Amino acid sequence: MIERVCKEIEDRIHEVSKGIEWMSDQQIMDMIDSAIMEKAKQDYIPLKDKLRIREQVFYSIRGYDCLDEILQQEDITEVMINGYDSIFIERKGNLEMWNHGFSSEEKYRNVIQQIVAGCNRIVNESNPIVDARLKDGSRVNVVLPPIALNGAVMTIRRFPKETYGMRELMDLNMLSEEMAEVLQLFVQSRYNILISGGTSSGKTTFLNALSNYIPSEERIITIEDSAELQIRGIPNLVRLEVRNANVEGKNEITIKDLIRSALRMRPDRIIVGEVRGEEAVDMLQAMNTGHSGSLSTGHANSAKDMLYRLETMVLMGMDMPLLAIRQQIASAIDIIIHTGRLKDGTRKVLEIAEVIGMKDGEIELQPLYVYAVREIVREEEKEQTVGIWKRMERLRHEEKLKETGNWERYQSMDFH
């Protein structure tokens, strides 16, 4: 009944109103209220339903239809839309089905185009896959038919309005205080750091927190496929974002292009949101040519696997001997931080490892910290993972700590 009334009121407003896009939100609300009152004279509508109709019609006319209601709930971290009437959400690590859908397939398609156009990007049957973002910074991925066999698919990854600092991540038990202190010294001492992990393991959130340790007087350039980093406290900050090819397949600007351009912009550090292809070559070269202290993320199952993925990505960009590639990686990357999402939905730093060089043609890693699971506790039909972080070894390459005056502080830390 509510859906039918909403459709009738929306159609009526569009029919009697020309230039509705130029009206204020209050004018739209007044028209909706008037239409609801008239409808209520014909059929009894409870107050609860009136409020629901008012909200739903406004969202459909002015916003993203049912998506607006979802986006207002800050505890929802992921939205998975498998069709206009099939929506799933993630709340506190648990998946659940949303009890409302878009008013129609046409409205759903219009919302997709509205979101994508807001980022100056294009999605259609010729270009059916696109990454975009919402105004609040949420990351959006869209896949259209014929690639998506069951209809248009849209996935939204949301980020907290308030950027998590390292203190907040410690409160969430993502890492220990000792680890945070050590990482602060690594960042301030300009170690090149790569954050690895699977999907939704907290890589970007951790990169944002880690960037808070960068001295405020430095010039930072960020490079992203779809801008989502939220770096605070750096006045001299330049943000770059890739540009997809136009309808003619021209004018594409890739991460590889942006890294090369950034090297001419006098950066103190370069932060690449995520390396996933041939741009890894340019990122490694930047780290090896005086731009120490750079940060990036990448998808991998472990710190060791991240090295293998880098090898593959470099080979995508140039044909060179594997031994030479490994030497480039071993020389460029100092620290790998591996994050993961456990079965109970919590995110942890699972490993911090130091790249110590080459041995017998292989890149050698030394674990500094490792998360060890002690037990799985089950409470009220929910599992909780209990574990501790173990300090494995002390940092072997201390040259950058000494160059920046942080060596004594590192030496004096009460490791336990």
N, C-alpha and C positions, 0 to 999 in steps of 0.2 A: 504494500500500500504506500509506504513512504517513498519507495523508488518511483512509483507511478506518479505521485504528486510532485516530486522533485522534477521529473521530466516535463510535466505539464507546465509548471511554473517557469522553468528555464526556457522552454519553447515560447511561452507567452512573452516573457521579458525581451527575448531576442526579436520577436515579431513586432512589438510596439515601440522598440527603442532603436534608434539609429545613432551610430557613433557611440555605442556603449563602451568602447575601449577608452573613450576620453572622459568618462564619468568618474567621480571620486568613489572611493570605497563606501562612504556613507550614503551617497545617492543610490548605489546598487543595493545596499542594505534596506533603504527605505522602500525601494520598489519591491524587494522580496517580501518585506513585512506586509505591504499592502496586498500583494498577491495571496499571501497566506491567509490574511483576514477574510478576503473574498471567498477563498476556497473553504474556509471554516464555516461560512454562512450556509454552504451547501451540504457539507458533511462534517460531522463532529471530528475534531482532531485534538487529541490530548496535548497538554502543554509540553510534555517531554518530546512528543513527536514534532511539534511546531519548532522547537529549538533545534532538533535534529535536521529538519527540512531546511530551516534558515541557514544553518551552517553548511549543509551539503550543497545547496544551490549556489551559495556564495563561492565556495571553493571551486565548483564546476565552472562558474562564469569568470571568476577573477584569477584563480590560482591553478593548482595542479590536481584539481578534482579530489579524489579520496586520499591522494598522496599528502595533501596538506595536513590532514589530521594525524597521519603517521609521523610526519616530520616535526610536529609540535611536541611529541613525546620524546624527551631527551634520553630516556633509558633504552630506546630502540637503537641498536648499533648497526644493524644491517637490514636492508629491504630487498627481497627477491621477488620480482614480478614475472611470473611465467605466462601471463596472459591478462587481459583486462579484468577478468573475474577470478584470477588465481594469484593471490598475494601471500607470501610468507615473510615473517619478520624474525629477527634474532633479538631476544631481550635477556640480558644477564647470562649470556652464553647458551640459552635454550631457544630452539626453533619452535615457532607456533604459527598457525594459519590465521591470517587477518580475516575478520568476519565481514568485511565490505570490499567491494571492487569498484572499478571505474564505471561510470554510467553507461559507457558503450565502447566498442572497439575503436570507433572513430575518435572519441574523446581521448582514449589512451594513446593513439597514434599522434594526436595533436599535442598532447603533453610531452611526448618524446621529442617532437620537433621543436617545441618551445624551449625545452631544456638544452638541447644540442645547439640551437641557434644562439642561445645566450652566451655560448663559448666560441661563437664564430666558426662552428664546425658543421659538417654536412653528414647526414646519414640517409641512405636510400637503398634501393635494390642493387644499384651498381656499386655502392660503398656501404655494405650492410653492417659493418662493425665500427664502433666509434667509442672513444673515451671522452668524457666531459666532466663537468662539475657543477654543483649547485652554488648559489650565492653564498651559502654558509661554509663552503669549502668541501662539502661531501663529494666523494668520488663516484662517478656514474659510468657504467658500462652498458652499452646497448648493442644487441644483436638482432637483426631483422631477418624475416624470410627473404630468400629461400634458404639461408644458412640455418636459421632457427626453424625447425620443422613444425613445431607446435604453435607458431606465432611469435610476435615480437617479445623479446626478453629484455628486461632492464634490471640491473643490479646496482644498488646504492650502498656504498660503504660510508658510514657517518663517523665524524670525529667529534670529540667533546668541544663545546664552545670555549671552555677554558683549557688552554694548552697545558698538558701535564709536564711538570718539571721533574727532575730526578727525585725530589723529596716525595712527590705524589706517587711515583712509581715504587719507591721504597715502602710507602704506606700500603700499597697494593701488593707488596711482597713479590715484586718482579725481580728484584735484586737486593743484595745486602748493602748495608752502609759502607762496609769496607770496600766492596767492589766499586761503589759510586765514587769513593775518594780516589781510588786508583785510576778510574777512568777519567776523572777530572784532571789528574796530572798528565795522563796520556794526551788528552785534547789540548791542554795548555802547552804541552811540550811539542806539539805539532806532529804527532804520530799519525800516519795515514790509516784510517779505520774503515773497515767494511762490515756492515751489519747484515747477517744472513738470517734466513728463516722461511717458513712456509707461508701460505696465504693466511692472513688475519692473525699472524703471530706477534704483531706489535712492532714491526720494523720501523715504520714511519713515525709512530709515536715515540719510540726510543731515540730515533735520530733527532727529532725535535728537542727532546730533553737533553740529549748529549750536546746539541749546538748551544745550549745556554752556558756552557763552559768556555765558549770561544771569547777571547778578550774583545770588549766592545769597540776598541779603536781600530780593529782590522776591517779590511774590505772583503766582503763575502759575495760570491756569485752563486746563485742556485740555478740548477738546470733540471727541468722536469718535463715529463710527457704530459701530465695534467697537473697543474699547480695545486699542491695540497700541503706543502711544508708550511709551518707556522713558526718562523724563527723570530724571536723577540730580542730586544736589547742591542741590536746591531744597527746603528744609524746609517753606515755605509753599506747598504744591502741592495744588490741588484738581482731581480728575479726574472728568469728567462723561461719561456715555455715553447714547446715545439708547435709547428703549424702543419696541419694535414694538407695533402694535395687538394686543389680545387676540383671542380667537376670535370675539368679537362685533363686532370692528372698532373698538373704542374704546380710550381711555387711551393713545394713541400720543404719545410725546414725541420731537420731531424736533430736528435740529441747529439749526434756526431758533429753536425754543423755548429751547434751551439757551444760545444766544448772547444772546438777550434777557435770560434770567435771570442769566447771567454778568455782565452790565453792572451788576447790582445787588449784586454780590458783592465790590466794591472790588478789581478786578484791576489789577495793574500791566501785565500783558500777557495776551492771550488767544491760545492756540494751537489752531487748528482742524485736526484731523488731515487732512481733505480736504474741499474744497468741490466740490460736484457738482450743485447745484440752486439753488433760490430763496433758500437761506440766504446766498448770496453778497451779497445786498442788506444783510443785517444785519451781515455781517462787514465790508463796506466802510464802513458807517456807524459801526461801532465804531472802526475805524482813523481815521476822520475826526472823531471826537469825543473825543479825548484819550487813546486807548489805543494810543499809538504803540509800536513795538517788537513788534507782533504778527506771528505766523508762521502759514503754512498751506501746503498742497500742492494741486495740481490736475493733472488729466490734460490733456496737450497735446503737439503735435509740435514746438513751438518756443516761445521766449519771446513772439514776436509772436502766435502762435496762442493762447497763454494769455490774452492780452488779448481776443481775439475770443470765446473761450469764456466769459470773465467777462461780456462784454456779453450773450451769450445767456442765461446763468444769471440775471442781473439781470432781464432781460425775462420770465423765468419767474415772478418774484416780484412784479413790478409793471409797470404800463403807464406808461412815461415816455419822453420824447424821447431818441433815441439820443445826441444831443449832450450832454444832461445826464448820461446814464449814463457816457459817456466822460470827462466832467469829474470825476465821482465817482471813477472808477477811477484817473485820472491824479493826483488829489489824495491818494488813499489808499495806493496801492502805490508804494513807493520803488525796490525792487530785485526783479528776477526772476532766479532761478537755474534754468537748464534742465539737467536730467540726462538721460542716454541710455544705452542698452545697445548696444554695438557688435556686429558680426557674430561676433567671437571670444568673446563672452560677457562681456567686461569692461564695467564701468560707469564712466562719466566725467561730470564736469561739462563740458557742451558749450558753455555760454555763461553769462556773468553780465552782465546788462544793467540799465541805470538808466532808469527812467521819468522823462523830463525835462520832460514837459508836453504841451500841445496845440499842433498846428500845422495850419492849414487843415482844422479839424474832425476830425483824426486824432490818436490818441495817439502821441507820438514816443518812440522807444527809442534809447538810446545804448549800444552794446556796450562793456563794460569789459574782458572777457576772452572769447576764442573759442578753442575747440579745433580745431586744423587737422591733418587726417590727412596724413601724409607718404607712407606706403607700406603695403602689405599684405605681410607676410612669411609664407611658408608653410614650416612645419617639421613633419616627421613627420605629414603629412596633416592638419595643423591650421593654420589661418590666425591670424596675430597682427597686430593693428593698431598701427602705430607713428605717433605724432604729437606735437605740442607745443602748449602753450597760449601764445597771443599776447595781450599786453596791447594793447588798442586805444586807449582813452581814459582820462583821469583822471575821477574823479567830479566832476560839475558842481555838484550841490546839496550844499554842504558845511555848511549851517546846523546840522544836528544834530551833526555832528562838533565844531563850535565850541561849541555849547551844552553838550556833555558833556566838554569838555576834551580831545578826541581829535584835534583838527585838526592840531596841531603834529606829533603822532606820525605821522599820515597823510602830512603834507608831507615828513617826514624819511625816509620809507621809500625804500630804494634800489631803485626800479623799474628793471627791465631786461628 
